[in-house]
Amino acid sequence: MSSSYFKITGKNPLSGTVIPQGNKNEALPLLGAICMVEGEIILENVPMISDVLMLMEVLRYLGIEVTEIEEGKFSFQKTGSIKSDLPEELCSKLRGAVTLAGPILALNGRVFLPRPGGDRIGRRRLDTHLLALQALGATIEVFPDGYEIKTSRLKGTDMLLDEASVTATENAVMAACLAEGTTIIRHAASEPHVQGLCRFLNGNGAKISGIGSNILTIEGVSSLKANPSSKPHRIGSDYLEVGSFISLAAVTRGELMIRDVNPEDIRMIRMVYSRLGIEIRPVDGGILVPADQKMEIIPDYHGATPKIDDSPWPGFPADMTSVALVTATQCNGTVLIHEKMFESRLFFVDNLISMGAQIILCDPHRAVVIGPSKMYGQKVASPDIRAGMAMVIAALCADGVSYIHNIVQIDRGFQNIDTRLRSLGAQIERIEE
């Protein structure tokens, strides 16, 4: 594994135009859904990041021919039957491999799912996935190295998810597409990437209604087949990356144009950032982040300390809390960050404190940020994708030089991020040890 790191010199405004990559969280379940579809599938705007490329390797192992047509555009086609046992070596490094469970179970009646890897941000339970598949008629046996999931026939049911899990919703939807009868999924996740997956499935013969809501209805079909006359499926822009670029522009005091942005995907991000004194202007085909930002935290009524907390869509995305936190260190005022999902996600703030940030970590889920803080270059390491981007943001607004190690985590979620930042004026260098 690469041991490269970033060397970043701060205090350079980021300016220019940037186009966000394709949505990682849409690309991964789409690759799982391809296992269910007969015929050639073409995907466009595929993010060329390590998680996606690794899942393509899993597809090749399972029996799918993967052909790169051009950068970001791929063709997929089955070469025969799909294997039921997922490769442990690859899946142990990849959280996204869990999205293969529903499709392969529906297709073959059996799947062995190794325990998935991914970010080190606390326990990431699979119970909702397993309970949803169980509701459709699967039996589950737990082994030290994974889960064997079997069924003689999946049957539609009316299920209530115990949490609005994105990937569990996706697994349940994909499995239900080939189940007998009608399935209703209540308390379903409705993020843009879930919607993108459902539209892709419908375009290849599935019957899913309620897309964009918390109640999905799926009428089972006997098979899914690619429509040879349909256009390639284009993966939507990654609104989490859009949010990260907004922060990068704001904290470095640069003016940034972000193209190819769906305004609906960032409504809550815009609302939260407005409370930090960051203006985002809609323009034709994207958004503009002006250079003259107030960066003033707006208190709640009666002067109470405001709070930024994550919640299911259309609430503020949990994956944006790390970025919002580091952004708040450069704003005048005090704000409480409340990350509800993962008990280890906020532990990266020790790195920010070492750089000069005024942060009080109240408990694993809450941190009080007092700004603005003068930041200084430091040597740090990235524990996960989002914290890694947060530390890149911190380094770019800090005095002096920072070194960010374990950037393999950042590469899992952001395509050529150092090259793209340099094109905007950042002093960032990738150094191989």
N, C-alpha and C positions, 0 to 999 in steps of 0.2 A: 504493500500500500504506500502511496506517495506520502512523503513527510514534508511537503512544501508548506510555506507560510507566506503571509502578506507582510510587506514592509510599507507602511503608510505614513506620509508626512501630511499633517493637517493644515487647516486654515486656508484652503484654496476653494473659492466658490465654485459650485457645480452649475454649469450653464450649458444650454443647448437644447437639443431635441433627442428624446429617447422613445423607443417602442418596447413595451413590456413583452416578455416571453409568453408562450402559451401556458395555460394553467396546469401546473403539476398535478393538482388534486383532481383535475378532470382527466388528464392523460392516463393516470394509473388505472382507474376503474375501466376506462375504455379499452385498455389492453387486456384486462380480464374479460370484458364482454366479447372481445373478438373470438375467444375460444368457442362461443356459442353459435357463431354465425357461419353459415355455409357460403362459400364464394369469396371473391376478392374484396377487401376493405382498404380504402385509402384514407389516411389521416393527414391533415395539414396543420401547420403551426404547432408541431410537436416540440416541446422544450428539450433541448439537447443537454440534459443534466444526468448525473450519474444514476439517480434512482430510476429514471425512465429507461436509460440504456441497459441497466441491470435487469429490469423487468422484461425487456425485449429478449435478453439472453434466456430468461426463464421460459418465454414463449417458444423460442427455438428448441429448447430442451423438451418441451411438451409436445412438439410436432407441428409448429407453425413456421412457415417460410416468411422471413422478414426481409424486405428489400428497401433500401434507401433510394428514393427517386431523385431527390435533391435535399439540401439541408432543410430539416424540419418537415419533410414530406415522405411518408413511408407507405409501402404496400404490404398487406398481411394476407396470407392464405394458408388454410390447412393443407398439410401434405398427406393426411391420413387420420387415424384415430388419435385423440388427445389422451396423453398419459394422466393417470389419476394421482400419482405420487409426485408431489412438488419437491424440487431439489433442495435439500437441507442447507447445503453450503451457501447457495445464493439467497435463499429466503431468510436465513439467520441475520443477514445484513440489511434486510429490506422490509420495512413495515408495510409497504404497498402490496406485498405478495398476498396479504390477507384477502384482497379483492378477487382472488382467483377461486376462493372456496365456494361461493355461491354458483358461479358459472359451471365449474367442473362437476360439482355435485349434481346440478340439474342435467348436465349432459350425460354423465357416466353412471350416476347413482352412487358414486363413492369418490371421496377425495381424502388424501392425507395431507394435513396442513402442518408443517413444522412451525415451531414457535417463532414468530416474526421478530425481526430486529427493528432498528429505527433510532429516533432521538432518545437521549437520556434525560427525560423530563418527568420521571416518576412512573408509577404503574399505569399501563395502558390496557385496560381490561378488554378481553374478547367475549365476555359473557353475552353482551347484546347481540353480537353476530351469531353465537351458538344458539341462543334462545330463539332467535328469529328463524334459523334453519330448522330447529327442533319443532317450532310451531307449524312448519310446512311439512312435517312428517319425517324428519331425519333423526337418526340415533347417533349419539356422540360417545366415543370412548377416549378417555384422556390417558396419554402416555407421557413419560418424562420428556420426550423430545417433540411432542406435538399432539395433534388431535386427528383421530380417524372418524370421518363423518360418512354415514351410509344412509341409503333409503331405497326401498323397493319402488316407490313412486311418490313424488312430491305432490301434495294436494293443497289447493287454495284454502285460505283461512282468513279470519278477521283477527289481526294481531295488533297489540299495543306494545310498542317498544318501550323498554324501561328508561331509555334516555334517547335524545334526538341525535344519535351517533350518525355522522356522515357515512363512514365506510360500512357500518352495519345496515343502514338504509340501502346503500348501493348493493350490498350482498343479497339482502332480502328481495330487492326489486329484480335483480338478475335471475335469482333462483325461481321467483314467482312467474317470470315470463314463460318458463317451460313447464310450470306446474299444471295439474289438472284442475280446472275450475277457476274461480275468481278469488283474488287475494286483496284484502284491504289492509294497508299499513297505516296505523295511526301513530301520532307523535313522530312522524317521519322528518328527517332533516330536509331542508329545502334550499340549501346553498346553490349558487350559480353552477357549480360543477356537478351537483346532483341533477339539476335541470338539464345540463348538457348531456349527461349519460342517458337520461330518459328520452331525450329527443333523438339521440343516436339509435337507441334500441327501437323506438317507434319507426324510424326511418328504414329499419331492416326487418319489419314485420311484427314487432311487439305491439301490445295494446295497453298503453299506460295512460291514465287520465289523472287530473289533479296536479299536474306538474307545476311546481312553484308554491304548492300549499303543503300543509302538514298532514294531509290525508291523501295517500296515493291509492288508486284502484288499478289492479292489473288483471286483465283477462288472459288466462294462460293460452298459449298456442302450441302447436305440435313441433314447430321448428322456426328458426330465424334464418332468413336468406338475404344476402346482399342484393340490393336493387342495382342492376348494371347501368341503369339510366340515371341514377341519382348522382349528385355532385359529391366530391369527397367531403367528409365531415371535418369542419374546421374547429379546432379547439379554441375556446375563448381565451381572452387575455387574462393574465394572472393578476387579479385585483390586489392580492397581497403584495406583489412586487410593485404595483402602482403606489400603494400606501408607503412602501419603503422608499421609493424615489421621491415622494412628496416630502418625507422627513429629511432625506439627504439634501434636497434643495433648501428647505427651511433652515436647518441648523448650520449650513455652510453659507447662507445668505446669497444664494445664486438664483437666477431665474431659469426655470426649467419648463419646457414644453413636453408633455407626455401624450403621445399619439395612441390611437386604437384603444380607447378606454370606453367601456360601457358605463354611462352615468349611473344606471340603476345599481351596478355592482359596488359603487363606492359612496352611496348616500350616507350610510352610517359613519364611514371613515371621515367624510367631509364634515359631518355634524360634530364628531368628537374632536377633530383637529381645529374646528372653529373655536371650541372652548379653550384651546391652547393658544389662541391668537394667530392661527395660520389660515390665511385666505387661499382658496382654490377656485379659480375662475374657469367655468366651462367655455370651451371654444369649439369651433367646428372640427369634429374628428378627434377630440381629446380634451385635455385640461391644461391650464397654465398655472404654474406656481410662481407668483411674482417675487422679486427680490426684496421688496420693502415690507417685510412681515413685522407685525406688532410683537409676536411671541410673548403675549401677556395672558396668563391663565385667568379665565373668567370665574370668579367664585359663585357658588350657589346663592340664592336669595338669603338675606340677612348675613352675608359674609361667610357662610359656611364653606368648609373645604369641599371642593368638588371631587367627584369620583369617576374614574374610567374603569368600567368592568366589562368583561366579555359575556356574551350570551348567544344562544342559537340564532341562526339567521331569521330575520334581518338585523339582528343585534351586532355589536362590535365583535369582529372575529377574534377568537382566542389566539390565533397565530399572529395577531397584530399587537398584542399587549407588550411584548419585549421591545418592539420598535417605538410604540407610544411612550413607553417608560423612558427610553434614552432621549427621545425628543423633548420630553418634559423637563429634562435636566437643563435644557437651554432656554426655557421659558421663565418669565418672571412670575413667581407665585408658588403656591403649594397645591399638590394634587395627590389623591390616594389612587394607586393602581391596584385593582383587585382581579387577579387571575384565578378563576374558580376551578378550572379543569384539572391541572396537573400540579402535584405537590412539589415538584422540583424545578419547575420552569423559571422561577424568579431567583434561584440561587446564583445565577450568573451576575447578579448586581454587585457581588464582591469585586468583580473585575472593574466595574464602573466606579465603585467607591475608591479603588486603588488609583484610578485616573483623576480623582478629585470631585466626583459627583457627591452631592449631599442627598443621601438616600437612607431612610430608616426601614430596614426589613422587619416588619411587625411579626410575621409568621410566614410559613411557606407560600401563602397565597396573597399576601398584601404587603405593599411597600408604599411609604410616603416619600414623595420626591419634592425637594425644595430647590427652586431654581431662581436665577440662572447660576450654574456652576462653571467655573473656569476649569477646563479639562486639560490634562497633560498626557503626553505620550507614555505608553507603558507596554510591557510584555504580557500578553493574555492568551487564553486558549478558548476555543469555541466548543461548548458542550452539545449544541444542537443547531439546526438550520437557522431558526429565527433569532436566537441569541447571537449567533455568528454575525448575522446582518446588523443587529443592534450594535455590536462592537465595531464593525466597519464604520457605521454612522458616527459612533463616538470618536473613533480615531481620526475621521475626516474633519471633525470640528475641534480637535484638540491641538494644543501647542506642542510642537516637537514631533518625534517619530514614535510610532507604535508598531509592535510586532504581534500579529495574530496567528497563533498556531492551531493545528487540527482543522485546517480549512477544508479538509475533505467533507466535513459536515456542511459547510457553506456551499460547496460544489454540488451537493446532493439536491439543492433547491434552487440555485441561481446559476444561470447559464453564462459562462465567460464573464463573470461579474467584474473582474479586474480590467479586462479589455474595454468593456462598455463604460466603466467609470472613468478610465483614462480619456476616453473620447469626449467626456464632459468636463475635463479639466482636473480630475483627481490625480494626486501623486500617489499611485499605488503600484507596487511591484510584487510579482509572484517569484519567490526564491525557492529553488529546489535544494534540499539538504543532501 
